[in-house]
Amino acid sequence: MTQSPAPTASSRGKIYVMSMIAVMTAVTCVLAPMSIPIGEVPISFTNLVIYFTLYLLGWKRASVSYIVYMLIGLVGVPVFSGFAGGLGKLAGPTGGYIIGFLPMAVIAGLVIDHTHSRILQLLGMILGTAVCYALGTAWFCFSTNTGVMAALWMCVIPFIAGDLVKMALAMTMGPMIRGRLEKSGLLRV
């Protein structure tokens, strides 16, 4: 009977990283559909999960996790807000926000990864969120033939306070959770 060679440290590390990405993708798939409908654009937990994932995995791995989530939703699994999925949701009025979360993750993640300053991290999240708002609102205007000011009142202004709270939660709990996971040996990213 022949035995397979023992996995190397490098292969164990890659498996671990893929597992962590999969776990955070699953967390996104569970929490993102849970939304609060308040009009054309619901309050979603997607950006909160992305912020946490940035603190746990860093911008590259968090971005991969979000891309996998988007692909899962794109093929029709109901993981987008309101338990929707498929190309129709992505092409619909809120599709620009779904796409906009990716540059949000990259921008906020680059800042979070490269500074320990809470103010700069907050500014990075605000900038990333502003880019997401811009992309989402532009697509909303295009797909619904709505004017910019009306779209801002429907799609951005009602969400600013809540998004700031989500950022504060992520800034407070993200590093704490990461520290505890690292201390327990469950996070080696």
N, C-alpha and C positions, 0 to 999 in steps of 0.2 A: 504494500500500500504506500503510495507516494503522498507526501504532504505538500501542501502549498507553502511557498515561502512566507515567513512572517511579514506582516505589513511594515514598511519602513516608517520612520517618524514623519517623513514628507507626505506619504500617502495617508497616514492617520490624520495629519493636519488638514489635508485637503478634504477628507471625509468629514471632519469636524466642522470646517467652514461651510461646506455644503449643507450639513445638518442644521447649523445655526441659521443659515439663509432660509432653509425650508421651514424652520420653526417660526421665524418672523413673518414669512409669507403666510403661513397658516393663521397666525394671530391677526394679520391684516384681513384675511379672508373671513374670519369670524367677526371682527369688530367693524369693518368698513360697511357692511350692509345695514348695520344697525344705525339708522338715521332718524332724524326728527324732521318730518315734512313741515315746512313753514311757508311754502310757496313753490315757485318754479325750481328753486335750488334748495335742497334739504341741508340741515345741519348734519355733518358727517363726522365720524371719528377717524377717518382715513388720515388726515394730517397729524392727528395726535399719535397714531401708531407709527407714522413715518418719523416723527420727531424722536420718539423712543428708540426706534430702530437705528437711527443715526447715532445716538449715544451708545447703543450696545454693539453695533457692528461697524461703524464708520461709514463714510459716504459711498464708497464703491460697493460694498456688500449690501448696504441698505438700498442702493439703487437697483442692484440685481434682484433683490427681494421684491421690490416694487414692480419691476418689469415682469417678473414671473407672475405676480398677482394680476397685473393688467392682462397678460396672455391668458390666464385662467378665466378671467371675466370675458375676454374677447371671444373665446370659443363657446361661450354660452352658460358657463357656470354662474349662478346668481350671487356674485360676490361684490357687485357694485352697490352703491347706496340704494336703499329700498328693496334689497334682494333682487336686483336686476342683473342681467348679463347679456352678452352678445354685442355684435357690431352696431345694432340699433341704439344701444345705450351710449356707446362711444361716439356715434355720429349724431346723437340727440343734443338737446340744448346744454346739457351739463358735461358733455364729452370733453370740452376744452379744459375743464377743471381736472378731469381724470388724467389727461395728458399733462397738464400743468403741474401736477404733483411731482413729476419726475425732475424737471429743472428746479423745483422747490427743494427737493431732496439733495440735489447736487450742490446748489448754492449754499443752503443752510449747512449741509454736511461738511463742505470744504472749510467753512468758518469754524464749525464745532471741532473738527479734527485738528485744526491748526492753532487754536487758542484756548486758554483756560479762563479767559476773561468772560464773565457772565454777560456783561454789557455787549461785548462784541458777538457773543453767541446769540443773544437776543436780536441784535441788529441783523445778523445773518439769517435768522429765521424770519424776521420781518421782511427783509429783502426777497428771500425765496418765496415767501407767501405773496408778496406784491407781484412777482413775476407770474405766479400761479393765477392770481386774481386777474391779471392783464390778459393772459392767454384764455382763461375760461370766459371772461366777460366778452372778449372779442369774438369768440366762437358763439357765445350765447346771442350776441347782437346779430351776427351773421345768420345763424340758424333760425332765429325767431323774428327777424326783421324789427328788432327793438332798438330804440335810440340809446346812445351811450349813457346819458344821465338816468334814464329809466332803468337801464340794466344795472348801473351802479347801485341804485336804491334797492333793487331786487336781489342782486347777487353779491354785493361786497359789503356795503355799509352795515347791514344787519349781522354780519359775521365777524366783524373786526374785534369786538370785545371778547367774544367766545374764543376766537383764535388766539388772542393774547393770553387768555387763561390757559389754553392748551399748551402754549409755549412755556408759560411759567411752570405748569405741571411737569412738562418734559425736562425743563432745566433743573427742577428740584429733584425729581424722582429718578430721572435717567442716570445721572452719575452715581446716585446712591445704589440703584439696582445693579448697575455695572460693577461697582465696587464689591458688592456682596456676592455676585456671581463669580467674579475673579477670585475672591477670597476662598470661596467654596470649591474652586477648581472647575466650575461649570462653564466658565467663559474664558477662552484662551485666544481671543481674536487679536 
